[in-house]
């Protein structure tokens, strides 16, 4: 069963790939480390709102765009 961290990471990766930038470029734009972005995308981090805002700004999307849908979370922790 996937949890909210995994679903968030999947959503982040999908947006990043759709925009066509690497984890390294996203990290640079967001002022974060590439390994941090990688661990968020793999669902290994419980990301803070501050970092969600930095990533959303770097991707030029609303913070809400990064949030998994209710349907994708059904059955998750």
C-alpha positions in Angstrom: 0.0 0.0 0.0 1.4 3.4 -1.0 1.4 6.2 1.5 1.0 9.9 1.0 4.8 10.5 0.8 5.1 8.0 -2.1 2.1 9.5 -3.9 3.5 13.0 -3.4 6.8 11.9 -4.9 5.0 10.3 -7.8 3.1 13.5 -8.5 6.3 15.6 -8.2 8.2 13.3 -10.6 5.3 13.4 -13.1 5.2 17.2 -13.2 9.0 17.5 -13.3 9.3 15.0 -16.2 6.3 16.7 -18.0 8.2 20.0 -17.8 11.3 18.3 -19.0 13.9 19.1 -16.3 16.2 16.9 -14.4 16.3 16.4 -10.6 19.5 18.3 -10.6 18.0 21.3 -12.4 14.9 21.3 -10.1 17.2 21.2 -7.1 19.2 24.1 -8.4 16.0 26.2 -9.1 14.5 25.3 -5.7 17.7 25.9 -3.7 17.7 22.3 -2.5 20.1 19.4 -3.0 19.6 16.9 -5.8 19.7 13.9 -3.4 16.9 15.6 -1.4 14.7 15.9 -4.5 15.5 12.2 -5.3 14.5 11.1 -1.8 11.2 13.1 -2.0 10.4 11.6 -5.3 11.0 8.1 -3.9 8.7 8.8 -0.9 11.5 8.7 1.6 11.0 12.2 3.0 8.2 13.8 4.9 8.6 17.1 3.1 7.9 20.4 4.8 5.5 23.1 3.5 8.4 25.4 3.1 10.2 23.0 0.7 6.9 22.2 -1.1 6.6 26.0 -1.8 10.2 26.2 -3.0 9.7 23.2 -5.4 6.3 24.6 -6.6 7.9 27.9 -7.3 10.8 26.3 -9.2 8.3 24.3 -11.3 6.1 27.4 -11.8 3.0 25.5 -10.5 0.6 26.0 -7.5 1.5 24.0 -4.4 -1.8 22.2 -4.8 -0.6 20.8 -8.1 2.0 18.7 -6.3 -0.6 17.2 -3.9 -1.9 13.7 -4.7 -5.5 13.3 -5.4 -8.0 11.9 -2.9 -8.6 9.0 -5.2 -4.9 8.1 -5.4 -4.7 8.1 -1.6 -7.6 5.7 -1.0 -6.3 2.8 1.0 -3.1 4.6 1.9 -1.9 5.4 5.4 
